[in-house]
Amino acid sequence: MVTKATQHACEMLRHSLAHKYSIRGFLIEGQLASDKKPSWGNVKKPRGVETLVWGTISPDACREVLGCTTDQLYATQQILKEGGIRNGQFGCNVNPINIIAAMFIATGQDPASTAEASWSHLTSELHPKTGALTMSLYLPSLPVGTIGGGTGLPMQREALKMLKCDGDGAEQKQRLAGLIAAFGLALDVSTSAAVTNDTFTASHMRLGRGQERANL
């Protein structure tokens, strides 16, 4: 654990170099790590897994699956981006935090770390000739792991195995971060499409919690 290693390192430096550098003490936390807090520091210098995912949808697939044209979807995403900038939003996205929070809980991550993991940036590029829409989602710092803590709980361990992310290697951790980002991009596409084709509110009403029956 990083905290434990830092504690031992600081104690070693205090004992071996205290006289030479007049070290009188230390604080284990100085708020420079932005642990469980959003900050530009984690964007500039990630302390989690830096992840970028992307995909392209054709005009035909967009109309058939998402119920709108790629031109319309692109326009909506630009409006959402402008609104986020005007509101002082951290990053430009739709709602990947829903995926991040759900998968953090399901795979034994620290739910409180969703605060620092939530910064992400959605980029859309509309091809001028083919009309194909390419969308990418960049998450600079996903603090995820596949060993220790909540990952050892039975249900969370099972979820990691289902995702083929169980194990203590860097590959498993990077795969988990990639899956979270990919699902987050998919949700951004789906939600912005629902806003575009005016089914966003109806979907919430039909599938919303507290309803006696949902017509699935």
N, C-alpha and C positions, 0 to 999 in steps of 0.2 A: 504494500500500500504506500502511495506517495507520501501521505502524511507521516507515517511511521518512519520511512526512509529519511525524510526531511528533518524530523525530530532528532534522529541519531546523528545525522550530518552536522546539524547545528550544535549539538552537545559536544561532538568531537572537536569542532572548530573552537568552541568556547574554552574547552579544557586545554587544547594544544596551542592556541594562539591568543588567548585572553590577555596575557601580559604584554605581548608584542604589539598588539593593536588596541589595547585598552578596551576589550570587549567586556561589558558589564552584564549583559543579558541579551535575550532575543525574544521575539514574538513569533509563534509558529504560523500565524496568519496575519497578513498585512493588506488584504483586499486587492492584491495585484493579480490574483488568479481568477477573479470574477466567478468564484464557485457558486453555482445556483443563481446567478444573476446575469441578465443580458448586458453586454458591454461591447464597445467598439474594439476593445483590446483583444477579445476572442475572435473577432473578424480579421484583425490585422495579423495576429499570431495565434493560430488555433491551438488549443490544448486537447481537443478531441480529434475525431477522424474527419479530415477534409474530404468532402464528397461532391461529385458532380454527375448528374444523370440527365439524359435527354432522349427525345423521341420525335418522330415525324408522323403526322397524320395527313392522308390525302383528302382532297375535297369530297370525293365520293364517300369515303369512310366517315368523314365528319358529318355529312348530311344524314347518312344511314344510322350511325351509332349515337351521335351526340345531338342530332336534331337541329343543326344550324350549319351555316357555311363557314369555311375557314376564314373568310373575310370578316364575318360577323364575330367569330370567336376572337380573332386577333384584335378587333376594335374594342371589344369588351375588356380584354386583358390590359390594353393600353389605358383605358379609362380607370380601371382598378388600380393600376400603377400610379397614375396621376393623383388619384384620391389619397393613396397611401403616402405619397411624398408630401402632399399638402397637409396631411394630418400628422406629419412627423414620425411616420412608422419606421421601425427598424427593419430594413430590407424591404423588398417588394415581392409579395406572394399573395396567395388567396387564403388557404387554411391548412397547410401541411402540419401544423401543430397538433391537429386532431389525430393524425397518424402517429406522430412522434409520441404523444402522450399514451395512446393505446398500446403501441408496441413496446414502449419503455416498461409499462406495467406488466404486459404479457410475457416479456423476456427477462424480467428481473433487474431492470435498470433502476436507477434512482429517479423516481418521479419528479423530485424537486429540481433535478437538472434539466427538465424541459425548458426552464426559464432561459438558460444559456444556450440550449440547443435550438431554440425557436427561430433564430435569425436565419433567413434564407432569401434567395433572390431568384425570381422567375423571369426568364428571358424568352421572348417570342420573336420569331423571324418568319415572315410570310414571303414565299418565293413569288417574285413578280410575274413569272411566266406559267408555272405549273399550278400555282395556288396552294401548294403543299405548305403546311404550317409546322415548323420545327420549334419545339419548346424544351427548355432546359431548366433544371432547378439546381442551384448551388447552395450547399450547406457547408459553411466554413468550419464548423466545430460541433461534431456529434460526440458527446462524451459517453461512449458505449463500451461494454466489456462482455466477455463470455465466460469468465470465471470469477468466483468470489461473490460475496454479498448475496443479493436476491436471486442471482442466476443459479444458485444451488437448491432453490426450492423446487419441489417435485413438479408442479404445474409449469413453472417457468423453464425448468430443464427440459421438459417435454416439448414446449414451444420452440426452444432453441434447436432441438433435434429435428423437429418438423421442418425448420428453416435451413437445416444443415449448417448450423452455426455453433454447434456445441464443440468445445475444445479450447485449448489455451494458446492457440497460435494466432499470429497477426492476421492470417488469412481469414479466419472465422470472424474476427472483429470487423475487418473491412467488409466482409460479405454482409454482415448484419447492418452496418451503416449504409451500404449500397441498397439493400432491400428497403430500409426505412425511407431513404431518399426517393427510390423508385415509386413506392406506394404513395409517398407525399406528392410527387409530380402527378400521378394518376388522379389523386383527389383534387388537385388544383385544376386539372383539365376538366374533370367531371363537374366541379362546382361552378367554374366559370362558364361552362356550357349551359348548365341549368339556369344561371343568371341570364345568359344570352337568349335562350329559347323560352324564358318566362315560366319555367317549371320549378324554380327554386322554392318558392313559398308553398306551392301545392304539395311538393314532396315532403316538406317538413310537416305539413298538416296531416298528410296521409300516413306517414310513418312515425309521427311524433310520439314521444312518451306520454303516458297518461291516458291514451285513447283506449277505450274498451275493446276495440277490435281494429286491426290494421288490415286493409285490403291489399295484401302483398301480391 
